[in-house]
Amino acid sequence: MVNSHILPHEFEFVEPHTLEEALTCMAAYPGKAQFMAGGTDLLVQMKMGRVRPEVIVGLSKIPALRYLILDQGLRIGALTTFRQIERSELIQRRYTALYEAAMAVTSIQIKTMGTLGGNLCHGSPAADSAPPLIAFGAEVKMINGDRERVVPLETFFAGAGQTLLTQEELMVEIRVPEPRANTGSAFMKLGRVSADLAKVSVAVVIEREQDICRDCKIVLGAVAEMPLRTKEAELILRGKIFKEDLVEEASLRVSEEVRPIDDSRSTSWYRKEVSRILVRDALNLAWERAV
Ligand SMILES: Cc1cc2nc3c(=O)[nH]c(=O)nc-3n(C[C@H](O)[C@H](O)[C@H](O)COP(=O)(O)OP(=O)(O)OC[C@H]3O[C@@H](n4cnc5c(N)ncnc54)[C@H](O)[C@@H]3O)c2cc1C
């Protein structure tokens, strides 16, 4: 359907001020309500007629969901925006790939409204925050009534536009472990123009010990039905001396592991080629930073 720029149906809008109220509101409309954080994905989906919630439970008046705390790693409230991430000196220094992902989000308007929780819960394979968060080993905390669960973000995605979240479940927090010493990271994204979703994105986190790659995670966006960790490529580097031919071999393996599609943004062939090049460059940059 064409994006008409007009909301196609009427809905009720409720704005709770606490987590408990938000969950109570959601439970009151089983199967009919949907949470909204910044609305930058949800409203587009509604305009395109892909979802038709009868009730929207707005989260933006719940301050308890908006925070960045260092506490045995980093704890990020689900309502934290990309703008808050890119303005955090701590994230820039210790979680550089996440900072670079926030920087890469298209515009100041989207960064100001768009939240990390919304970015993940929408379930897009092109979500910019997913590759760096998976590469840093993040977990997400979700609550529903008095039940809560914490799952590795790597297992949170269930297909294009699909996640483990149930309709009444609220993501409250993203937990990112403290990177070990001598760890470096990098995020790179290629879009059609700078203000666009990724054709391909890559996050790399590397831990080094002198000239050896002790550990390495390589995660790509927009090259499969969900964010993809390329474990075979990681194995090529792990525990080995970091040198050019191995980086080339690992980057080539990435282009064999990805499963991109042809769509309006790019072709499968091009995405594979770009994956190889972005991974090579991100590996080298993360390595240089791991001192
Ligand atoms: C013009 C434009 C440019 C964009 N550019 C980029 C870009 O460069 N990179 C990028 O990654 N994305 C981009 N996006 C997509 C979007 O802005 C991001 O995904 C954003 O982070 C979504 O966050 P939100 O708070 O607006 O989510 P919302 O639209 O409020 O919610 C998205 C989905 O998540 C659910 N949800 C939200 N929060 C929670 C929660 N805490 N618990 C449970 N469910 C929840 C909602 O019900 C909805 O299904 C762009 C969108 C537009 C319109």
The ligand as an ORCA input file, in Angstrom:
! r2SCAN-3c Opt
* xyz 0 1
  C      12.774      8.694      8.300
  C      13.233      7.536      9.136
  C      14.593      7.270      9.211
  C      15.046      6.188      9.982
  N      16.406      5.949     10.049
  C      16.855      4.899     10.772
  C      18.251      4.608     10.829
  O      19.097      5.298     10.265
  N      18.639      3.516     11.548
  C      17.751      2.718     12.204
  O      18.171      1.742     12.827
  N      16.417      2.984     12.175
  C      15.960      4.044     11.483
  N      14.621      4.312     11.434
  C      13.691      3.429     12.145
  C      13.314      3.944     13.569
  O      13.486      5.326     13.678
  C      14.161      3.257     14.638
  O      14.009      1.865     14.546
  C      13.803      3.735     16.061
  O      14.827      3.407     16.949
  C      12.486      3.147     16.563
  O      12.306      3.582     17.890
  P      10.928      4.220     18.381
  O      11.144      4.580     19.786
  O      10.504      5.304     17.459
  O      10.001      2.937     18.214
  P       8.403      2.885     18.068
  O       8.029      3.246     16.671
  O       7.738      3.599     19.173
  O       8.181      1.316     18.294
  C       8.666      0.363     17.373
  C       8.106     -1.011     17.752
  O       8.613     -1.447     18.994
  C       7.559     -1.599     19.963
  N       8.128     -1.066     21.204
  C       8.748      0.130     21.365
  N       9.281      0.212     22.584
  C       8.988     -0.938     23.214
  C       9.281     -1.459     24.509
  N      10.023     -0.779     25.403
  N       8.846     -2.693     24.824
  C       8.107     -3.404     23.940
  N       7.800     -2.977     22.706
  C       8.244     -1.749     22.342
  C       6.369     -0.852     19.419
  O       5.149     -1.439     19.846
  C       6.588     -1.004     17.921
  O       6.111     -2.266     17.508
  C      14.125      5.383     10.674
  C      12.749      5.666     10.613
  C      12.309      6.730      9.861
  C      10.835      7.037      9.802
*
